Amino acid sequence: RAAAAAKCSLGASIRQTLPAGLADDIRRLRLTANVTPFTTLLAAFKLLLSRYTRQTDLIVGSATAGRNRPEFEKLIGLFISNLVLRTDLSGDPPAHELLARVQETLLGASAHENVPLDFLAETLQPNRDLARPPLFQVMFVMQNTPHAKLELPGLTIRSFEVGTGAARFDLAVDVIEKDSTFDLRWEYNAGLFQASTMERMQGHFQRLLEGITAHPGLPISQMKML
């Protein structure tokens, strides 16, 4: 299948934890702008990509749990659905308009989350390199499902990250929501990016988030990144 033809590249990853105060501002937009934290984080990420690429028509992939029916909740298995999120940033909209555009994209994609990504690729048949994913090369995913605590007599159990040393996408950001903040893991193609470049991108991303949450009425071209 088209999507399965993509190969992994040499990968690396770095972590980022947002300040607690910024995390509070992100959650506060749920009340003032009626957008979820994921929408705000994704909007800032797309603005970051727009600044780096100088493009306004951006496609980012994401994923959902795929358990959108009550009878799926307790079933064992992988139900994850990949979504194609295309957003138009043209016209220099204010930040609150960007948030609305991203929210609309998310709602539309979620309404059709059961459409397989392979089917889309086969139907659209985009011009592509078979060594790369067909519809997007950047992923942005938020993990906000509470982790069940496993307890066994006489054992102390904790989770830890195991790196694969590979990257399927040029860039993939996983966001984990915690009690007071958001932890981000940036996995990148080490053949395309250096660690220092990713560190700068993290700083730019945080700066754009600060601008969006503090000045949602400001045009996105005036959001400071440095």
C-alpha positions as CSV (number, residue, x, y, z in Angstrom):
1,R,0.0,0.0,0.0
2,A,1.1,3.6,-0.6
3,A,1.4,4.6,3.0
4,A,3.3,1.5,4.0
5,A,6.0,2.1,1.4
6,A,7.6,4.9,3.4
7,K,10.8,4.0,5.1
8,C,12.3,5.2,8.4
9,S,15.3,7.5,8.5
10,L,18.0,7.9,11.1
11,G,16.3,9.8,13.9
12,A,17.0,11.6,17.1
13,S,14.8,13.4,19.7
14,I,14.9,16.1,22.3
15,R,12.5,17.1,25.0
16,Q,10.8,20.3,26.0
17,T,8.6,21.2,29.0
18,L,6.5,24.3,28.8
19,P,6.5,26.7,31.8
20,A,3.5,26.2,34.2
21,G,2.4,29.7,33.7
22,L,2.3,29.4,29.9
23,A,0.4,26.1,30.3
24,D,-2.2,27.9,32.4
25,D,-2.6,30.5,29.7
26,I,-3.1,27.8,27.1
27,R,-5.8,26.2,29.1
28,R,-7.4,29.6,29.8
29,L,-8.0,30.0,26.1
30,R,-10.6,27.2,26.4
31,L,-12.8,29.7,28.2
32,T,-11.9,32.9,26.4
33,A,-11.6,31.6,22.8
34,N,-13.5,28.3,23.1
35,V,-10.6,26.3,21.8
36,T,-8.9,23.2,23.2
37,P,-5.3,23.2,24.4
38,F,-4.5,20.9,21.4
39,T,-5.9,23.5,19.0
40,T,-3.7,26.2,20.5
41,L,-0.6,24.1,20.5
42,L,-1.2,23.0,16.9
43,A,-1.9,26.6,15.8
44,A,1.4,27.8,17.2
45,F,3.2,24.8,15.6
46,K,1.7,25.6,12.2
47,L,2.6,29.2,12.6
48,L,6.2,28.0,13.4
49,L,6.3,25.9,10.2
50,S,4.9,28.8,8.2
51,R,7.7,31.1,9.4
52,Y,10.4,28.5,8.6
53,T,9.0,27.5,5.2
54,R,7.5,30.8,4.2
55,Q,4.4,29.0,3.1
56,T,0.8,29.5,4.1
57,D,-0.8,26.3,2.9
58,L,0.3,23.7,5.4
59,I,-0.5,20.0,5.9
60,V,0.3,18.3,9.2
61,G,-0.6,14.8,10.3
62,S,-2.1,13.9,13.6
63,A,-3.6,10.8,15.2
64,T,-6.7,9.9,17.2
65,A,-7.3,7.0,19.5
66,G,-10.0,5.7,17.0
67,R,-12.3,4.7,19.9
68,N,-15.1,6.9,19.0
69,R,-17.8,4.3,19.9
70,P,-18.6,3.2,23.4
71,E,-18.3,-0.5,22.5
72,F,-14.7,0.1,21.5
73,E,-13.5,1.4,24.9
74,K,-12.7,-1.9,26.5
75,L,-11.6,-3.8,23.4
76,I,-7.9,-4.8,23.1
77,G,-6.1,-3.7,20.0
78,L,-4.8,-0.8,18.0
79,F,-7.6,1.5,16.7
80,I,-5.4,4.6,16.0
81,S,-6.5,6.7,13.0
82,N,-4.2,9.2,11.2
83,L,-5.7,12.5,10.2
84,V,-4.6,14.9,7.5
85,L,-4.9,18.5,8.8
86,R,-4.6,21.2,6.2
87,T,-4.8,24.8,7.2
88,D,-4.7,28.0,5.2
89,L,-2.7,30.8,7.0
90,S,-3.0,33.3,4.2
91,G,-4.3,36.9,4.7
92,D,-2.4,37.6,7.9
93,P,-5.3,36.8,10.2
94,P,-5.3,37.7,13.9
95,A,-4.3,34.9,16.2
96,H,-7.9,34.2,17.3
97,E,-8.8,33.7,13.6
98,L,-5.9,31.3,13.2
99,L,-7.2,29.4,16.2
100,A,-10.7,29.2,14.6
101,R,-9.3,27.9,11.3
102,V,-7.3,25.2,13.0
103,Q,-10.3,24.3,15.2
104,E,-12.5,24.0,12.1
105,T,-9.9,21.8,10.4
106,L,-9.7,19.5,13.4
107,L,-13.5,19.2,13.7
108,G,-13.8,18.4,10.0
109,A,-11.0,15.8,10.0
110,S,-12.4,14.2,13.2
111,A,-15.8,13.8,11.5
112,H,-14.1,11.6,8.9
113,E,-11.5,9.9,11.1
114,N,-12.6,6.4,10.0
115,V,-11.4,7.0,6.4
116,P,-8.1,5.0,6.1
117,L,-5.0,7.0,5.2
118,D,-4.1,4.4,2.6
119,F,-7.4,5.0,0.9
120,L,-6.8,8.7,0.7
121,A,-3.4,8.2,-0.7
122,E,-4.7,5.7,-3.4
123,T,-7.5,8.1,-4.3
124,L,-5.5,11.3,-4.4
125,Q,-2.4,9.8,-5.9
126,P,-0.1,12.7,-5.1
127,N,3.3,13.1,-6.8
128,R,5.7,11.6,-4.3
129,D,8.9,9.9,-3.4
130,L,8.0,6.3,-2.4
131,A,10.5,6.5,0.4
132,R,8.5,9.2,2.2
133,P,4.9,9.3,3.6
134,P,2.5,10.2,0.9
135,L,0.4,13.0,2.4
136,F,2.4,14.7,5.1
137,Q,6.0,14.6,6.4
138,V,5.3,16.3,9.8
139,M,3.2,14.9,12.7
140,F,1.8,16.6,15.7
141,V,0.1,14.4,18.3
142,M,-1.3,15.1,21.8
143,Q,-1.5,12.3,24.4
144,N,-4.0,13.3,27.1
145,T,-5.4,9.9,28.1
146,P,-4.7,9.2,31.8
147,H,-2.2,6.4,32.3
148,A,-3.5,3.5,34.5
149,K,-1.3,2.9,37.5
150,L,-0.1,-0.7,37.6
151,E,0.6,-2.1,41.1
152,L,2.1,-5.5,41.8
153,P,3.0,-6.9,45.3
154,G,6.7,-6.3,46.1
155,L,7.5,-4.5,42.9
156,T,8.0,-0.8,42.0
157,I,7.0,0.0,38.5
158,R,7.8,3.1,36.5
159,S,7.8,3.9,32.8
160,F,10.8,5.0,30.8
161,E,11.4,6.0,27.2
162,V,13.1,3.7,24.8
163,G,14.5,5.4,21.7
164,T,14.3,3.6,18.4
165,G,17.0,5.6,16.6
166,A,14.7,6.0,13.7
167,A,12.3,8.7,12.4
168,R,9.5,7.9,10.0
169,F,8.7,11.6,9.5
170,D,10.9,14.7,8.9
171,L,9.5,16.0,12.2
172,A,7.1,14.5,14.8
173,V,6.1,16.2,18.0
174,D,4.3,14.3,20.8
175,V,2.7,16.4,23.5
176,I,1.9,14.8,26.8
177,E,-0.5,16.7,29.1
178,K,0.4,16.6,32.8
179,D,-1.2,18.1,35.9
180,S,0.5,21.5,35.6
181,T,2.2,21.7,32.2
182,F,2.8,20.1,28.8
183,D,5.8,17.9,28.0
184,L,6.9,17.7,24.3
185,R,9.1,15.2,22.6
186,W,10.5,16.4,19.3
187,E,11.6,13.5,17.1
188,Y,13.4,14.5,13.9
189,N,15.2,13.2,10.9
190,A,18.8,13.5,11.8
191,G,19.8,13.7,8.2
192,L,17.8,16.9,7.8
193,F,18.2,18.7,11.1
194,Q,20.9,19.2,13.7
195,A,20.1,19.2,17.4
196,S,21.0,22.9,17.7
197,T,18.4,23.6,15.0
198,M,15.7,21.7,16.9
199,E,16.6,23.6,20.1
200,R,16.1,26.9,18.3
201,M,12.8,25.7,17.0
202,Q,11.7,24.8,20.5
203,G,12.4,28.3,21.7
204,H,10.6,29.8,18.7
205,F,7.6,27.6,19.3
206,Q,7.4,28.7,22.9
207,R,7.7,32.3,22.0
208,L,4.9,32.1,19.5
209,L,2.7,30.3,22.0
210,E,3.3,33.2,24.4
211,G,2.3,35.7,21.8
212,I,-0.9,33.8,20.8
213,T,-2.1,33.4,24.4
214,A,-1.2,37.0,25.4
215,H,-2.3,38.9,22.3
216,P,-4.9,36.8,20.4
217,G,-6.1,39.9,18.5
218,L,-2.7,40.6,17.0
219,P,-2.1,39.6,13.4
220,I,0.1,36.5,13.1
221,S,2.8,38.4,11.2
222,Q,3.4,40.5,14.3
223,M,3.9,37.5,16.6
224,K,7.5,37.7,17.7
225,M,9.5,34.5,17.3
226,L,12.9,35.6,18.6
